[in-house]
Amino acid sequence: MSTYRKWTLAKHPSGVPSEDCFALEDFTPDALSDGQVLIKTHYFSLDPGMRGRLSGDSYAAGLKIGDTIESAGIGEVIDSKSERFAVGDMVMGGLGWTQALTHPDRGLQKLDPALFDDKVAMTATIGVLGVPGLTAWFGLQDLGQPQSGETLLISSAAGPVGATCGQIGKTLGLTVIGIAGGADKCAYLSGLGFDAVIDYKAEKDLTKAIATAAPNGVDIYFDNVGGTMLDAAILNMKPKGRIVISGQVSEYNNETPIGIRQTTRFITHRLRMEGLVVYDYAKQFVQAQAAMAALIRDGKLAYKEDISEGIEDAPREYAALFAGANFGRRLIKAS
Ligand SMILES: NC(=O)c1ccc[n+]([C@@H]2O[C@H](COP(=O)([O-])OP(=O)(O)OC[C@H]3O[C@@H](n4cnc5c(N)ncnc54)[C@H](OP(=O)(O)O)[C@@H]3O)[C@@H](O)[C@H]2O)c1
């Protein structure tokens, strides 16, 4: 039996997770029982939203010390005691930060290699066609209630959720404004067809910068960041504006969140704000994935992956998400 490596939780972090919050362990998988498969992980994802699970304050169950760090992954079945999966099958599921794992034959999706090519890579199933893309799809369309001609503002717009959201917005006839950190990310968004971009790291007054980009105000704010950026957006909302709370990446590492201060605007402008958990839409995932794959093939939805080689770097790369170091969906090539 081969030996593999996995990252487990060594201690619950406070602030940005430091490397000593994680332990890299060598292990040999247990012999398979009936109904189980052994999967060799090819790629796994690093997700800022996972931060709450490391401290145990998330809508999903928190991780315990010694648990393998969870994330989406794709891999290959290398041994099987299941009638559902054969050796050589490619699968997608919550594989975690590990080079291999024993998994029940439930909760895995078989991936047909014939459906993937140079336009839609298999890794897209844990990116633009996975949780980030689906968050954009349902957050914008269900909670944002977009009408053609409206103005959509997106924070962390160059990330996998934000960039997907903006491009879907363009297909719906919206004017799309993206907020991102740095000239390269802003140039990328312009290239994707965003109507205006704001480099928040270069702006002294973000409220004013949004007002300049959206002189008639914002109808939908798709918020991935929270904190002071959310306040700046609220001050630019039109009456009856909708704020979609997708993520709060600027708050995840704060012991005391900054929170929303501009609440009076909710009264004067009759604003609505609602958060989403993408898994609430699970029954509609397949339909949405088909629609997004069609947009990719039509050249209307581009996606960017930022792939790091080697499981050893996962904690460092995870912390770097909170400094804006990823440019696209951050994946680790595990083996
Ligand atoms: N609700 C759900 O069901 C659901 C599901 C999936 C994801 N999400 C959320 O969606 C959001 C986006 O996820 P993603 O996977 O696409 O990741 P992402 O946007 O790529 O997140 C990392 C990026 O966040 C930005 N960032 C980090 N710290 C920041 C700060 N203090 N202020 C402003 N920007 C900061 C950085 O971009 P810049 O370089 O531009 O600063 C960084 O590159 C996350 O908040 C995530 O939790 C929600």
The ligand as an ORCA input file, in Angstrom:
! r2SCAN-3c Opt
* xyz 0 1
  N     -22.503     32.136      0.251
  C     -22.023     31.053     -0.333
  O     -22.684     30.014     -0.436
  C     -20.633     31.123     -0.879
  C     -20.077     30.054     -1.597
  C     -18.778     30.197     -2.110
  C     -18.056     31.367     -1.853
  N     -18.640     32.357     -1.132
  C     -17.914     33.608     -0.840
  O     -17.697     34.299     -2.037
  C     -16.569     35.155     -1.851
  C     -15.653     35.027     -3.052
  O     -15.117     33.717     -3.077
  P     -14.044     33.282     -4.145
  O     -13.877     31.821     -4.020
  O     -14.394     33.886     -5.461
  O     -12.722     33.925     -3.586
  P     -11.945     35.251     -3.964
  O     -12.905     36.332     -4.339
  O     -10.873     34.939     -4.936
  O     -11.320     35.579     -2.546
  C     -10.004     35.980     -2.395
  C      -9.889     37.431     -2.816
  O     -10.579     38.251     -1.871
  C     -10.030     39.549     -1.908
  N      -9.767     39.988     -0.548
  C      -9.139     39.293      0.429
  N      -9.088     40.039      1.559
  C      -9.703     41.215      1.270
  C      -9.969     42.400      2.018
  N      -9.605     42.526      3.311
  N     -10.619     43.434      1.396
  C     -10.992     43.312      0.102
  N     -10.769     42.224     -0.652
  C     -10.129     41.188     -0.068
  C      -8.700     39.445     -2.664
  O      -8.921     40.016     -3.953
  P      -8.315     41.502     -4.297
  O      -6.917     41.245     -4.782
  O      -9.244     41.999     -5.329
  O      -8.317     42.272     -3.010
  C      -8.471     37.950     -2.814
  O      -7.769     37.630     -3.967
  C     -15.892     34.738     -0.552
  O     -16.158     35.701      0.428
  C     -16.542     33.415     -0.237
  O     -16.608     33.164      1.128
  C     -19.894     32.258     -0.657
*
